[in-house]
Amino acid sequence: VERGKLDRLWPEFWMSDTTVCENTWGHVTGAPLKPVGEIIDDRVDIVSKDGALLLNVGPRPDGTISDEQQDMLRTIGRWLAVNGDAIYGSRPFDVDAEAGGVRYTRREDKVYALFLDRPSGTVSLSQLAPASLGGLTVESVTWLDGGAPAEWEHSDQGLTLQIPGDLPGDHAWVAEVTLSGIGFGRPVVKVEHRPEGGAVFAHGRVYNFTDQAQSLDVRLFINGRGGRQLCRVALEPGDWGDVRYQHRDQNHYGATHLLLEDLDQGIYRFQLGGKKPGSAEQVLAFPSIPLVGAWWFRSGDDPAWSAPDLSTEEWKPTNVPGRWPLGRE
């Protein structure tokens, strides 16, 4: 996405590229620079939506970088030196944002709440309510800049923070929320469509964030319904394990359990561990309709078709095959 961003958490990894200058990619003497806070905020927003930022600078003809651009890069570097745990090695949380300019990332047993605007007073993070954490509990909350523990309260309504009046920093303030319990990583899902039936392959990780050894059976949920297949893992404190699943739909020989009515279309939400494990993956699939036989098409749309009172009673229905063998035109 050149000089732009996506407006929501995306199901696939993506990248945005932009430049430190307002209106040029190369070196132009006196070209205005973007505010450094804008670039930091953009990076936070992009990473929270499973993206990466490629940042361009404009060197002089001899390859040197202007002092102004160097100062900007060093400011970004100083912010990352303090808050990089919320960026490097992080993954998206189940939601990327909350009202009030808050973005979320996640890394193992930590969820990071990144405030694009300086917070003050009492702030309630409804997206960190117990129902969104999948059984995990909040152990501690710490401000990354300064390492000071935060005053907090966790309830069914969310995580409430009391913001200190002397909160340090100039850009994107980060609260690190440490969790305890059994956590599930976001599953990686592949959907295959075949003439004889479809298949779903999923794998992910389960983490033991407790101080005791754990043995548990992990189930894959698709659209809120659990499959029969269980993956048993034994985990020491602080350990993690891989879980893998393979599911074939009802049209495939040997199908064990019907989870998807039709793999060829729909929006599927895959989850590990439980109906609300706190980490899910969406896969978008759209129908493919073969047009078999002789057809005539007219280019363009009829504006009347968008009228709210449009009646289709006189339209003649035409049936086409829902599936067609491969190898036939």
N, C-alpha and C positions, 0 to 999 in steps of 0.2 A: 504494500500500500504506500505509494510514493507521496511523501509529505501529507500523510493522513493516518487515521486510526480506525479500527473497527469499534462499533458501538456496543459490543457485548462480548462475553466470553465465547471464544470460537472453539469448535470441536477439533480443529487441527492446528498444529503449530504454524505460525505466520510471522512475517517480519514487516516492519515499517522502516523506511529510510528518509532521513531529513538532514538538514544542514544547520550549522550554527548561525548562519546569516539569515536575515529576514527575506531577502529576495534574490540571492545568487548562490550558486554552487561553487564557483571558482573565486579567485582572488580579484577583488575590486577595491581599490583604495577608498577608504571612508565608508564602505558598505556597513549599514547598521547591523548589529548582532541581536539575536533573540535574547530576551531575559533568561539568565541561567536557571531561574526557578521554573520557567516554562518548560525547559528541556528536561529537568529532573522530574517534574510532574508528568510529562509525556511518557518518560521511561517507566515510571511507576504504573501508570495507567495501562501501558502496552503489556508489561510483564504480567499484570494481574489478569489479562485476557489471553494468556498463553502466547504472547508474542515476544519478539526481540526488536531492539532498536539499533539500526546501523546509522551512526552519526558521522556526517561529513564535515570536514574542515576545508578551507580554501587556502592552500599554501601560495607563497610568492613564486615567481619564476625560478628562483634558485632553490626552491624546496623548503625554505624556512617558513615558520608559522608566526603570524603576528603576535605581539605581546598580549593584545586583547583576547585573541582566541586561546592562547596558552593559559591566561588567567581563568577563562571560562572552563577549560578542561580540568585545570587543577581544582577549581571549586567543585566540579562534579566528582572528581576523584576523592576529595576530602569528605564529601557526603557519603560516598560509597565505602570509604574506610570505616565509617561509623555505622552505617545502616546496610552494608552489603549483605548481611545474613538474610535480609528480606528479599534480596534480588538473586544473588548467585546460588545456583543449585535449588532454587525454589520451583514450586509448581503452583498452578492456580488453585484457589480454594473453590468450594462448590458454587459460591457466588463471587463475582469480581468486585462488586461495589455496594455501597450503602449510601443513603441520603446524607448530605452534609459533606461531600467530598472525601469519603473514605474508600480506600481500595484494600483488597485482601490478597495475600499470597500465603503459601504453606510450604513448610519443609520439615519432614518427619513429624516430631511431636510438637512442632511450633506452628502457630498461625500468627501472621503479622498483619496488624491493622495500620495502614499507612494513611495519615491525614494530609491531604494536599493543602489545606488551610490550617493555620495555627489553631489548635483546639483550645477551649477555655471552659471554665465552669464544670458542669456535669454533662457527660456524654454517654448515651446509651447505644450500644451496638446490638441491634436486634438480630442481626445475622449470626451472632455467636450465642444464641439461645441454645439450651441443651438439645432441643429437637433437631437443630442443624449440625450438631457435633457428633451425632450417631453414638451416643452412649459415653463419649469421652467427657471427662470433667476438667475444669480449669484448676491448675495447680498454682500458678503464679503469673503475674503480669509485670513486665519490666520495660522501662523506656530505654531504647538502645543508646540514645545520645545521653551520656552520663551514667548509664547503668543503674539508675535509681529505680527501686520498686515502686509500682503504681498502687494507689488506693483503688480497690475494686470490690465489686459485689456481683455475684453470678446468680441469676434467678431465671424463672421460666420466660421472662420478657427479654432477656439478653444479658450482656456484660456491661455493667455500668462502671465508668471510670470517673474519678475525681481528678481533674487536670490541675497540676501544680502551676502556680502563678509565675514561677521562674523556670519554666520548661525551656531548656537550651535548644539551640539550633535556629537556622534561618529558612530551611526548606524541608518539606515532607517529613513530618514528625512520625516516628514509628514506635508502636507498642508491640512487644513480643509476648505472646500468650502461650504459655507452656501447658500442654495437655497431658492427662493421664488416662490409662485404660488400653483397650484394644483398638487400634486404628487401622483403617483400610486405605491403601493408595488408590488413586484414580485408575480404573482398569483400562487397558489398551485392547480395543475391540476391532476385529476384522469380520466383515460380513461378505460372504461369497454367494453369488446367484448362479444356479446351474439349472439346466433343463429338467433334471430329475429331482430337483429340490435344492434348497439353500442350506448354508451352514454358517454358524457363528463360532468364532474362535475368540476367546478372551483370556487374558492373563493379567495378574496384578500382584500386589504385595500386601501382606498383613503384618502389622507391627505390634510388638508387645511393649507398651509404654508403662507397664506396672513393675513392681519390685519383686514379683513372684513368677516362677515358671508357669507357663500356660499351655494347655492342649485344647484345641478347639476345631470344630468342623465349620468350614467356610462354604457358603452357598452363593451361587450366582443368581441374581434377580434380573429379570427382563420385564420391563413395564410393570414392575411391582409384584410379579409372580415368580416364585422360586422354583428352580429346577430340582430334580431328584438327586442329581450328582452332587456329592460333597467332597471337598478337599480337606483332609485332616492335616494340621500342622502342629508341631510342638516347638514352642519358642521359649528361650531363656529370657530373663529380664533384659530389656533393651535390644533384643534380637528381632529379626524379621525373616519372613519366608515367602517363597513364590507360590502362587496358586494358579492353576491353569484349567480351562474348561473347553470342551468342544460340544456343540449342540447342533443337531440337524433337524430341519423342519419336518412337518408331517408328510411331505411328499417323498421323503428319502427313505429308502429301505433301511430298517434298523433304528428308526427314530425311537427314542426312549420316553420322551415327554414333550407334549405340545406346549410351547411357550409363545410362539409367534404364529399368528394366523396366516400371515403372508409376508415373506421376507422381501418381496418385490416392492413394497411400498410401506410407508409409515415413518414415524419418528420414534426410535427406540432409546430407552434410557436404561443403561446397564449399571448394576450396583453389585457390590460385594458385601457379604457378611450378614446383611439384614435389610429390611425394607427401608430403613433410614440410616445407612451406615456412615453418612457424612462424606462420601466421595463417589461420584457417579460420572458416567461418560454417556454422551448422546451421539447417536449415529443417525444421520439423515439418509433415507432411501426413498426414491421416487419411482413411480410406475413407468415402465417402458411399454408403449402400446404399438404393436406392429400393425400397419395398415395394409391388409391383404386384399387384393382385388383391384378393380379400376376405380379411381377417384378423380374428381375434378375439384380444383381449389381456385378461389378468387383471392387475389392479394388485397390485404388491408382489412380493417375492422369497420363494422357498422356502428356508428355512435348510438343508435337506438338500442343496441344490445346492453348498454350500461344503464338504461332507464330503470328506476326502482319498480315501476309497474309493468315491466316486460312480461309478456305471456308467451310461454313455449307450448301451448296446447296444440297448435297446428304443426309443430315440428314433427317430422317423421323419424322415429328411432331407427338406428342401423346398428346391427351387431357385428362385432369383429372378434376374431379368436383372441382369447386371453393369453394363450401360450402358443407358440409356434416352434416346430422342431428346428434345430440348428441346421444350416446347410441349404435352406430353402429361401429363395428370394421373394 
